[in-house]
Amino acid sequence: MERKSYHKNNEQKRRDILKNGFEELRQTLPREKSASKLVLLKNACDLINSQRAEIEALKAELDSSRMQF
């Protein structure tokens, strides 16, 4: 029985960590207070990809302005 209890406790910790992670993500993203986990992850990926593209554009703009001087 001790192994079963150990496994149950570890599984509960894992679920709690996942729950807390999704809640933190939900609070971080704009307008995501009641989205499903799937929608939440999709929107997080979209936001990350959008920000990566914006960073690359800003880097290119910075490199271009450095070349002019």
N, C-alpha and C positions, 0 to 999 in steps of 0.2 A: 504493500500500500504506500510505502514511503516514496517509491519511484513515481507512482501515479500522482501523488500530491506535489512532488517536485516538478513534474512535467506540467501539471495544471497551473502552478504558480508561475512558471516560466512563460507559459502560453498567455496568461493574463497580463504579465508585464509587457510582452510583445504587442498584445492588442492595445494596451494603454499607451505605449510609445507611438503606435500608428495613429491612434485617435488624437493624441496631443499634437502630432505632426500635422495631421490634416486640419486641426483646429487653428494651429499657428498659420498655416498656409491660407486658410479661409480668411483670417483676420488681416493678413498681409496684402492679399489681392483686392483690388477695388471691386465693389459690387458683387462679392461672392459670399454673402452671409448665409445663403440657404442652398447653394449649389450641391449637386451630388458629387461624390468623390471623383467620378469619371470626368465630369464637366470641370471640376476644380483642377484636376491634373492637366486636362487639355488646355484650359485657359492659362495655366501657369506656364506651360510649354510655349504657347503662342506669345505670351508676354516676354519670356526670356529670348525667344528668337527675334522678336521685334526690337528689343533693346540691344541685342547683339548687332543687328543690322544698323541701328542708329549709331552705335559705337564705331563700327567700321566706317560709316559715312563721315563721322566727325574726325576720325583719324585721317582719312583721305583729305578732308578739308584742311586740317592742320598741316599735313605734309605739303599740300599745295601752297599754303600761305608761307610756309618756311622756304620753299623754293623761290618765291618771289623776292625774298629779302636776302 
